[in-house]
Amino acid sequence: MEKAKFIETLWPALAPARLDGFNMRALLAQIAMETGWLEHVNKFGSGFSTFNLFNITAGQHWQGTVCQVPTHEFINGKKVAMTRPFRAYPSYEESVKDYLRLIRGSQRYLLAYTHRGDMERYPGELQTAGYATDPSYAMKIIQTARALPTLPGEEA
């Protein structure tokens, strides 16, 4: 998906994150990485989208809809293929709200949440807290964030 269209599509769903002081560049970059610019959002076998923008897995306490998805994880430095349960939502907005609950409500992500407005520190704290297994996760988010076009409300 073209970057400007990607931003236009997601901007309304990100309203709660903007109100909470998240850096929009970092969040959009994270979504771009997790979904391949919305081209690879997890789907059910029927083809319906899970709307899972952040690839949040469905742990034992998740009460919502689940979609089994083939994925890769880094285990002991090696990329391993596996199938994992991922959360599914009725909309992108619900995906964002759930992500915010996860980051705000978890002791594990306290430092990340504290630095949610910092485009470079936030991804680093997410990685340190174990959000993703990719050892280059934070740097990939930062590089993608720097390459985004001007966002609504930013000076050109």
C-alpha positions in Angstrom: 0.0 0.0 0.0 1.2 3.5 -0.8 2.4 5.3 2.4 0.0 8.2 2.1 -2.9 5.9 1.7 -1.7 3.7 4.6 -1.6 6.8 6.9 -5.0 8.0 5.6 -6.6 4.6 6.3 -5.2 4.3 9.8 -5.4 7.9 11.0 -9.0 7.8 12.4 -8.3 4.5 14.2 -5.3 6.0 16.0 -7.2 8.8 17.6 -7.1 7.2 21.1 -3.3 6.8 20.8 -2.9 10.4 19.8 -4.9 11.5 22.8 -2.7 9.4 25.0 0.5 11.0 23.7 1.9 8.2 21.6 4.3 9.2 18.9 2.4 8.6 15.7 5.5 8.0 13.6 6.6 5.1 15.9 3.1 3.6 16.0 2.5 3.8 12.3 6.0 2.4 11.6 5.2 -0.5 14.0 2.0 -1.2 12.2 3.7 -1.0 8.9 6.3 -3.6 10.0 3.7 -5.9 11.6 1.3 -5.9 8.7 3.5 -5.1 5.6 1.8 -1.7 5.1 -1.6 -3.4 5.7 -0.9 -5.9 2.9 -0.5 -8.8 5.3 -2.9 -8.3 8.1 -3.8 -11.8 9.5 -6.8 -13.4 7.9 -9.1 -16.2 8.7 -9.3 -19.2 6.3 -12.5 -17.5 4.9 -10.4 -14.5 3.9 -11.9 -12.1 6.5 -9.5 -9.8 8.2 -8.5 -10.1 11.9 -7.9 -6.3 11.9 -4.9 -7.2 14.2 -2.6 -4.2 13.5 0.0 -5.2 16.1 0.1 -9.0 15.7 -0.9 -9.5 19.3 -1.0 -13.2 20.2 -4.0 -14.7 22.0 -2.7 -15.9 25.3 -4.6 -18.0 27.8 -6.5 -15.0 29.3 -7.7 -13.7 25.9 -11.5 -13.9 25.8 -12.1 -12.7 22.2 -11.9 -14.3 18.8 -8.7 -16.2 17.8 -7.1 -16.9 14.5 -4.4 -19.5 14.0 -1.6 -18.0 11.9 1.6 -19.4 10.5 4.4 -17.1 11.7 8.1 -17.0 12.5 9.7 -16.3 15.9 13.4 -15.9 16.8 14.3 -18.6 19.4 17.9 -18.7 20.7 18.9 -16.4 17.7 17.3 -18.7 15.1 14.2 -17.9 13.0 11.7 -20.7 13.6 8.5 -21.3 11.7 5.4 -22.1 13.8 1.6 -21.6 14.0 0.4 -19.4 16.8 -3.0 -18.1 18.0 -3.5 -14.4 17.3 -6.2 -12.0 18.5 -8.9 -10.9 16.1 -11.0 -7.7 16.2 -14.1 -6.3 14.5 -12.2 -3.2 13.4 -8.8 -1.4 13.3 -10.1 0.9 16.1 -10.7 -2.1 18.4 -7.2 -3.4 17.6 -5.7 0.0 18.6 -7.8 0.1 21.8 -6.6 -3.3 22.8 -3.0 -2.5 22.1 -3.3 0.6 24.3 -4.8 -1.5 27.1 -1.9 -3.9 26.7 0.8 -1.3 26.8 -0.8 0.9 29.5 -1.9 -1.9 31.7 1.1 -4.1 31.9 4.1 -3.8 34.3 6.1 -5.4 31.6 5.6 -2.4 29.2 5.8 0.3 31.9 9.0 1.8 30.5 7.7 1.7 27.0 4.5 3.4 28.0 6.5 6.0 29.9 8.4 6.9 26.7 5.4 6.5 24.3 5.9 10.0 22.9 9.6 9.4 21.9 9.9 8.0 18.4 13.3 6.3 19.1 13.1 5.4 22.8 9.6 3.8 22.6 10.5 1.0 20.1 13.7 0.3 22.1 11.7 -0.1 25.3 9.2 -2.4 23.5 12.0 -4.6 22.3 13.7 -4.6 25.8 10.4 -5.7 27.3 10.1 -8.6 24.9 7.3 -7.3 22.7 8.8 -9.1 19.6 11.5 -11.7 19.2 13.2 -10.1 16.2 16.5 -8.7 17.6 16.3 -5.8 15.1 12.7 -4.9 15.9 13.4 -1.5 17.4 15.8 -0.4 14.7 13.4 -1.5 12.0 10.6 0.6 13.5 12.9 3.7 13.9 14.1 3.4 10.3 10.5 3.0 9.0 9.3 5.9 11.2 12.0 8.2 9.7 11.0 7.3 6.2 7.3 8.2 6.6 5.9 11.2 4.8 4.6 14.2 6.7 1.8 13.3 9.0 -1.4 15.3 9.6 -0.6 18.1 12.0 3.2 18.0 11.4 5.0 20.9 9.8 6.3 20.0 6.4 
